[in-house]
Amino acid sequence: MKKRIQNEKRKGLESAPEVKSAGAGGRAPSEGFVKYLQMVTSEIEGRRVSREEILAVIARQRSIHKGKGTGDNGSQSDEHPP
């Protein structure tokens, strides 16, 4: 049921918002990268994914916070072991 609702929302996309800043450093994605994502997503989902859908997903994407290192390279990794 949830999948059906999500697909209905996807059909309602009229046009993708303009992507002014996405990815690292606030750069807009290259056309080659968008085509690659379109191809890979189409293969994974088993249906044709439009360029507008890809741009909409990129526009929603948030960057990942790059905090201090974790694990063995982290400066405080010994203070809070798992």
N, C-alpha and C positions, 0 to 999 in steps of 0.2 A: 504494500500500500504506500509506504513512504517513497519507494523508488518511483512509483507512478506519479506521485505528487511532485517529486523533483523533476521528472521528465516534462511534466506540464509547465513548470516554471521555465525550463530550458526553452521550450517552444515559444514562450512569450517574449524572448529576447528579440527586440526589433533592430537595434543597432548597438554595437559595442561602444562604450565610452572611450574617449580619446585617452591614449596612454601617454601621459606627459613624462612621468618618471616612474620607472619600474626597475627592479633588479638592483644590483650593486652600484652604488655611486649615483643613483638617480638617472641612469641612462635608459632611453627607450629601447625595447628589444629590436634586434635586426629582423629584417623580413625572412632571412634564412632560418633564424631561430624559431620564428613563429610558424613557418612551414614545417619544420622538424617536429615541433610540439603537436601540430595538427596531425601529422602522419602517425606519430607514436600514440597519441590519444585515440585516434580512429582505430588503430589496431587493437588497443587494449579494450575499448568499449564495444568493438564489433559493429560500429556504425560510422557514418561519415560525420566528422566534427567540423563545423564551419570556422572560418578565420575569426568571425565576430565572437564566437564562443570562447576561443582561445584568448583573444584580447580582453574579454570580460573577466576571465579568470586571472590573467596577469594583472589587470587593474585592481582586483580585490586582494592580490597577494601582498602580504606584509613581509618586511624583511626580518631576518632572524637576528636577534640581539647577539652581538659578539662580546660577551662578558669575559671575565678572566678564565683562563684555561681550567679544564677539569681533568680528572683522572690522574695518571702518573705525572703529567706535565703541570698540573695545577699547583699553585703556590700553597694552597691550604688543603691539599688532598689528604694529608695525614690527620688533620684535625677532626674531620667528620667522615670516618670510614663507613662503607655501606653496611 
